[in-house]
């Protein structure tokens, strides 16, 4: 088997696993389902990645570094562009909500599956602790510091609670549960990240200003 062939099969395994984990969570997926969807033998999937837990980690980590790094770069770029002017709250929020834009604009359907998986991990007491710490939490301090610069007189706990609320809204949106579709009678679609992104920035900014000060 060529090296290219191995790489293609590995990516196919990860793509299928990503979609299945996003839909059913970790416990609702088996290696046999993953291998069947990827059209490979279970033995080959085990050969490439090992146990199901190893596949889960590989799926989550595959896009995490790119997303986390790009988020940071956007935050730093807006700080640089501000020159001598303070970075705006909207610029900080825009950088944090980058996952919504990523999923909508890349043209890679796998990103939407990954965002749903990310929401699953964000809201799980077990997986949050295991996976968010190394991949995303290490960048949070930079956002918190930017928010402190935007609200120099705010209490630390107010900023952290507001950040917590934003994370919750982001997780529910990324999960694409379809509930807003039902409640709105189809006027709003949970898969429409553009619409969610455009409304979330002013909504979040208003909440921060109400709690942390103008």
Buried (B, 14 or more C-beta within 10 A) or exposed (E): EEEEEEEEBBEBBBBBBBBBBBEEBBEEBEBEBBBBBBEBEBEBBBEBBEEBEEBBBBBBEBBBEEBBEBBBEBBBEBBEEEEEEEBEBBBBBBBBBBBBBBBBEEEEEBBBBBBBBBBBBBBBEEBBEBBBEEBBEEBBEBBBEBBBEBBEEBEEEBBEEBBEBBBEBBBBBBBBEEEBBEEEEEEBBBEBBEBBBEEBBEEBBEBBBEBBEE
